[in-house]
Amino acid sequence: MLIAIFADIHANRQAFTACLAQARRQGAQRIVLLGDYVGYGADPEWAVATVMDLVEQGALAVLGNHDNAVGSTRERLNVEAQVAIEWTRGELGPSQRRFLADLPLRLEDEDRLFVHAEASRPKSWIYVTSAAEAARSINATSAFVTFCGHIHRPALYCMSATAKMTAFTPRADVPVQLLPGRRWLAVLGSVGQPRDGNPAASYVMLDTERREITYCRAPYDVEQAAAQIRKKGLPTRLAERLFLGK
Amino acid sequence: MVKPTLQTGSIVDGFRIGDLVHNGGMATLWSASRPGATMPMLMKVPKIGEGEDPAAIVSFEMEQMILPRLSGVHVPKCVAVGDFAVQPYIVMERIDGPTLLARVPDIPLPYADVAEIGVKVATALDDLHRQHVIHLDVKPSNVMFRPAGEAVLLDFGLSHHDQLPDLMQAEFRLPFGTAPYMAPEQLLGVRNNPRSDLFALGVLLYFFSTGVRPFGESETLRGMRRRLWRDPPPPRRLMPDYPPWLQEIVLRCIEIEPAWRYPTAAQLAFALSHPSEVKLTARSQRLKRDPWTTVLRRRFNRDLTWTRAEPALAAKLAAAPIVAVAVDLADGPAPVNDALRVAAGRILATLPSARLACVNVLKQGRITLDTTLDAHGHNKHIDRLVALRHWAEPLKLGDHRLTVHVLEAIDPASAILEFAQANRADHILIGAPQRSLLGRLLGGVSGRVVAEAPCTVTVVRPSRLGDQDEPPSQVQASRDTRPDGPPGSS
C-alpha cells in the first residue's frame, strides 16, 4: 500500500493542493496527516474543511500544537505565530474548532506510529533536532517506524539492534529502504512552511510492501500563498519566509 | 532471532543451496540455484551469531541496501535479498573465474599488463561513482573480470552511498577498510570522497608493478597512520626501468592530499590508456622520498591542506568532465573550427578540472591500402597531431588538461563514437554540417554522433547573424543513458 503523509500544512492552500495532487498522481491509496493544519498561513478555514473531508474518507489525523492553540490559551507560541492563531480563532466555525479539539495526540496503524512531535511526551511538543531526541522518541515506543513533523526540516533516524543511532538527511525522490532489523523515526518536512532552504512543499510517500520511504517535494504557487498572507493582514515575515523556505 | 544453520541441499525462499564457495570473516558464500534460472548464482550469508563481529551485521545491511540499486557490467547482478527476520541473505550473479588476488604470485607484472588492469578497474570505479557509490575497499580480492574483459567490483559492505544513510559511519568510530589499501582520509573517518578509491587503486598498481606494498602491511592504527605524512619510495627507485608515465600516474593516485589525485576515475582511466599523452611532472622523475622537512610539516601542520567540506559525489563528477571535441582539419581552417574553439573555451573556463580531448579522424579508403605519407612525403598522422595542437593552442590549456588524438578509420562517425565510449567522455563537441554540397554529403557524421552518442553532444555552427532563415548557432542534444549522469550544459 502507498501511504502519503503530510505534516505542518499551516493553512497554506496552494502548497497542500499541490502536494495532494502530486501524491494522488503517484498513486497514494491512503492519507495520514501529522498536525498543524492551521497557523502562519492565510487559509485556515479551507485547510480544516479539507482535513475534515479527508478524515471522513478514511484519512488519519493527529493534533498539532497550533491546532491545540486554537482552543487553548496555554500553548506557548512565538509572537508571529500568536498573531496568526488569534486571527485564525476568528476564522474557524464551531464544528471546525470542535474537530481540532477532538484530534488525538497519537495514532497507531499496524507497526506505524503517527505523532506531531517527539513521541515520548507528545503534549510537550519537543522538537526532534538530533539523534539524542530521536533515540528518546524511538525508545518510548514499540513501533517499527514513527512519523512526526513539527520542526519543518526533513530528517531520517534509525536505531540498530545495539541501540546505535544513524542520522540522515534524505534526498528528494530517492527511496530509502527501512531495514527491518532497525527501528526508524521519519521526521517530515513541512507542506506549508518549509524551513530547509527549499521553498517547495515537502511530504512523504511510504510503500508498505517494499518498506521504502521517499521524501517528495512539490513546487507550488508561492506568490499566491504569500499574497494571501499579506492580504489577510498577517505579519509580512510569514509571507517572505515562504520564498526562502526558511 | 532464530539462527538457522545453512548447509548444502537446504532450500531458502526457493533457492537451493549448493557448495560452500568461500568462508570469510564477515560472511559465507554458497553457490545457489533455482528452477528455471540459467544465470549462475551465489548466496551471501552474514555471520551474525554470538561472538561474531557486530560490524558483520551492519556491513551486510549496507550491502543489502546498495547492491539492488546498482546496475551494469561492473557489478554482480542482484537477484534477491532476504530479510533479517528469517534468514538474511543476498543472492547475486556468480562471476566465473578467479579474483585479481590470483595474480599476486606472479607480481611484479609487466608494466603494460598493470596499466591494462588499471584501465579496467578505473573504468569500473567510474561507473560505480556515477551510481552514487564509493567502494572504500578496493583490493585484489574484490576485483574480478568478465570473459569479455570488463572488471567487476565485489563486496559493497564497506561502501558509502551518496543518497542513503551511512550506517557504517554512525556505528563505528574506528575506520573500516583493508589496511594496505586504505586512503589516509579514510583513517580520519572520511567516507564520502571518491578519490579514496583512486588511492586504493594506486596502491594496487604500485604493488602489482613493483611487487612491494607502498605502505607496508601494518594492521595497527599507529602503523597505518604513517601514510598521513610519509610518502612511499618512488617506484623508479625499486625498478630502474620503471616507465616515467606509469610512475607519474601511480604516484598521483597515492598523493596524501585527495585533491592532488586525479579528479575522477574516468580521468585516471584516460591517462592509463594514453601513456604518451601523460604530462610528466616532477613526480615522474622522482627517485627519493620526500625530505624530512616536508614529512614533518605534514605530520604537525596537517591543517594546511586537510579537512574541508566536500561537495556531493555527483557534483564532483560533473565538475571534472572529459570533453571530446571533433575537429575536422581536412580543408584547412574552416569557420566552424573557430566556433568549436569558442564553445570548448566556454566549457573549460567554467570547469577548472575539465579536460579536453581533441580528436581528428584520418579517413582511410575502404579498399585501397592508404600510404601513411602524403604527396610530399610527410607523415599524415604526425601532421594532423601538429595541426590539432595548433588548433587548441589559443585555449592555453597546458598538457594536464589537453590531449590530442588522430584516429585512423573508414567511418568517421563510428570512430568518434567509439572514442567517446572507450574514454568515457561526458560531452562531445562537433561541427555542424557545412553548407556546401560536399559538406551536406559529409554532414551525416554529426547527425549520427548526435543520435548514437552515450553522452551529451553539442553541435556547433559558426554564427551567421544576418543570414535569413538560419537556425540558432548551437543545437544541443542530450542522450545521457547513464543513471544521473551530468546534465546537458545547455
Interface residues (C-beta under 8 A of the other chain):
Chain A: L156 C158 S160 A161 T162 K164 M165 T166 A167 F168 R171 V174 V176 Q177 L179 P180 G181 R182
Chain B: P54 I57 V58 E61 Q64 M65 D83 F84 A85 P88 Q163 L164 P165 D166 L167 Q169 A170 E171
